[in-house]
Amino acid sequence: MNSNNWDVLISSARIQEGIRKLGLELTEIYSGKKIVVIPLLRGGFMFAADLVRNMNIDLQIEFLGAASYGEQTKSSGEVRLTLDTTLPLSGRDVLLVEDIVDTGLTLTYIQKLIKSRNPASLRTVVMLDKKARRQVDVDIYRCVFDIPDRFVFGYGLDNSGGFGRNLPDIVAIKD
Ligand code: 5GP
């Protein structure tokens, strides 16, 4: 991978510190409960894997897959469900874990889908928030980092060709 094309925006050490704090907070909030954590694939897998290792509670993991990007770097606004959960969510406390919120269209769609299954509660945590690009108001419990309007990848997010998810840092393409 050619590192001349990008700048490190958030280092692996900062990511891990942010997640550790969020994990502590969620451990307190959900103390005594058995929750379902749903990473939104594909981008949310790495954040979720680190987050659950910082949560000291009983939890199950289910996966939802959504795609809105294709090969482009702009949201099409169209959300496709690529993978669905297998456990019933009715009456469960659900924590949805997403990599990044941009226009908000993907999360709005996925939250509506989960709510239609009557969970006892639904909270959404996101790693990154690009507030400048929001098109719809979306309910987010916590975001770990606010970022500027730049295309980012690494730490689970792809560089728009499906590569780059394995970088431990979050990097931004140079303008
Ligand atoms: P939204 O529906 O909020 O516009 O976009 C959410 C989805 O768009 C995310 O799940 C992610 O897949 C993708 N996305 C938004 N911004 C970026 C970005 O800067 N980099 C990458 N790799 N994906 C992004």
Boltz pocket constraint, residues with backbone or C-beta under 6 A from the ligand:
constraints:
  - pocket:
      binder: B
      contacts: [[A, 43], [A, 68], [A, 69], [A, 73], [A, 75], [A, 99], [A, 100], [A, 101], [A, 102], [A, 103], [A, 104], [A, 105], [A, 106], [A, 107], [A, 150], [A, 151], [A, 152], [A, 153], [A, 157], [A, 158], [A, 159], [A, 160]]
      max_distance: 6.0
